[in-house]
Amino acid sequence: QVQLVESGGGLVQAGGSLRLSCAASGSIDSFNPMGWYRQAPGKQRELVADIFRSGSTNYADSVKGRFTISRDNAKSTVSLQMNSLKAEDTAVYYCYAKRWVRPTTGIAYWGQGTQVTVSS
């Protein structure tokens, strides 16, 4: 059973930085992509950033230039460096990974979530 465990959330002032990490049980070589979603109270879960095995990345427009996603296959981790944090970044952040079992069938895995609170 795949487990994704997030860490690094917390309380930070606006303009500050946090680094989230997600550790996977076992190899992440087969996950494509891995990424981070977030969900604020009363809002839908949204993609923050993801990264493919090739190194290609995607970012939500709201975080471009402030957040950086990276993955370390050797350590089975994916990280999200968050700089210049804003109050609107406050949310529960979830690690996400997708494994393709067939060309058109994928299985999604989720972490338990970590709270990020940015005070203004």
N, C-alpha and C positions, 0 to 999 in steps of 0.2 A: 504494500500500500504506500503510495506516495504521500509524503508529508512535507508541507512548506511552512516554515516557522519564521515569522517576521520579528524584527527587533529594531530599536532605534527611535521609536516614536517618543513624544513627550510634549512639554510646554515650552514655547519659545516666543520671544518678542518679535514683532514685525521687523523685518529687515535681517533677521538672524538666519541661521542655517541649521539643518538637521541632515543626518545621513541614515537612511533606512537600509536594512539588510534583510535578505531572505535566504535562509539555508534550506536546501532540499535534502531529503533522505535519498541517498544514492546519487548516481550520475545524472547530470542535467543535459548530457549530450543529445538526448532524444527530444528534448523540449524545444518547440519552435513555433511561436516565440515564447519568451518569458517577459513578464512585465508587471506593472503596478496599476491598479485601479483605485479609485477613492469614492467614498460615499459620504456626503454631508447630510445632516438631519433634514428630512423632508425632500431630499433630492434623489435622483436616480444615480446608480453607480456609473461612473464614467472612467474611460481610459485616461490614464495620466501619461504613461510612456510604455513602450515595449521594445524588445530587442531580439533580433533573429540570430541564428547560429552564424550567419554570414557577417554579423556585426551591424547590419542595417538597423536603424532605429526610427521610431515614430514618437512624436510628442503632441500632446494637446496644445492648441494654440495658446492657451492661458499660461502654460509653463515654459514655453520655448524661450531659450536664453537664460533661464533660471535653474532648471532642473537638468541633471545628467544621469542617464541610466547606463549601467555597465554590467557585464556578466563575467564570471570567472569559472570556466568549466572545470578547471583543476580542483577548485575548492567547492564546487557545486553551489555557488551563490550568485545572486543578482542583487545589485545595490542601486539606490536612488539617492543621489546627492541633491539636496534641495537648498538653494541659496535665495537670498532676497525674499524671504517668505512673507506672505501677505495674510491678512485675516481670512480672506476667502479661500485660502489653502486648508483651512481647518476642516478635517474630515477623518474618517477611519480609512486607512490605507491598507489595501489587500494585495498580497503577492499572488501572481497568476502564472500558470504554466499550461501549455497545451502540448499534448502528445498525439501524433497522428498514428492511428492503428491501421488505417487504410487511406488511400489517396484522398478520399472525400469524407472521411470520418475521423474526427478528433475527439479526444477526451480532455476536458478542462479540469484543472486542479486549482484549489484556492487555499490560501493561508487563513488563519483565524482573524487577522486584522490587527492593526496597531493604530492607536489614536495619535493624531497630530493636532495640536491646538496652538494657534498663533494669536497672541494677544496684541491688540492694536493700541 
